[in-house]
Amino acid sequence: MALFGNKEPIFLKRESDLPRLIESLKKLRGTLDSEGSRILEQDIKNYEYGLAGEENIVFELSNSHMPMYILRDIYICHDNLSAQIDFVVVTARQVYIIECKNLYGNVEIDNAGNFTRTMEYGGRKKKEGLYSPITQNQRHMELLKKIRTENQKNPLLKLAVNKWHDNFYKSIVVLANPKTVLNARYAKKEIRNQVIRADQLIEYIKSENQKSKEIKSSDKEMRIIAERLLSYHTENAADYLKKYEPYQLGGEDCEIEQGEPLPDEQDNLKSKLKEYRLHKSRSEQIKPYYLFNDAQMTDLISKMPRTKEELLNVNGFGPVKVEKYGDEILEIVKVFN
């Protein structure tokens, strides 16, 4: 920490779930029929492209030489609503909610705010509509405001939080592909000002901070805001492998498993883990796969972690899940190590 406060960007959460997801998908290669394999390879390609886009933004933020706190890949679930936020950047005057889009082709925004992109295949151009990333990010902003507001009991404080949130939080859509050409000359100003290229991100933040009329936060206040937002993060329990089950070789009812047939000892470990999963899910009144699904359990057994650090390398086990269930899971695995 510098003498007069932090002067450089700090990541409070830098890791992304995408690398683990991509690895879990790659392990399905050779287990699906031709249609499933086609879908799988396209999904892997899309996730890898998305990860590359996020890394471009990480690079820009890391080299900004600005005092800021950064959260990456935040998943928030509240009242049956959810938001997967690519980046949250807390600066002294604004909080930026960033939606990263690493898109192929050139992007156009019309005067109604509609997004289209044009791609070229074999000399022929194809134009298609895109779901508005501005709308997507606005929903993320609204969910954050809903949580902040509901945490206040005093009606006057609720109103104050609402007003402060609208002034202090800003939505940005960042096009992370350096080859993408953005045509937004017909878009309304409020739309056009929310979409930028990755190489414009830091100058955009500096410019918006200079224009902001909000009272400048101290480093301590910035960190408190960032840690509060991080506290909303929870493990994303979505089973991304379930969509491939209908394409599994051997029939639709075949459970996705990975690797060679397990020896008797590993079969016993599998039974113990399933017992633990069932008991824990009942006691917490959650779905069993929220703890870990069968594919993640297979990866757990193949890696046989001994520490929490090693458990983080298992597919589907992020910091929150490891902190909550890690000790108990490692005790089960320890018997068979």
Secondary structure, DSSP 8 states (H G I E B T S, - for coil): --TTS--SEEEEE---SHHHHHHHHHTTTTSB-HHHHHHHHHHHHHHHHHHHHHHHHHHHHHTS-S-EEEEEEEEEEETTEEEEEEEEEE-SS-EEEEEEE--SSEEEE-TT--EEEEEEETTEEEEEEE--HHHHHHHHHHHHHHHHHHT--SHHHHHHHHHHHHHHEEEEEEE--TT--EE-TTS-HHHHTTEEEGGGHHHHHHHHHHH--S----HHHHHHHHHHHHHT-------TTGGGGGGBTT-TT-----SS---HHHHHHHHHHHHHHHHHHHHHTS-GGGT--HHHHHHHHHH---SHHHHTTSTT--HHHHHHHHHHHHHHHHTT-
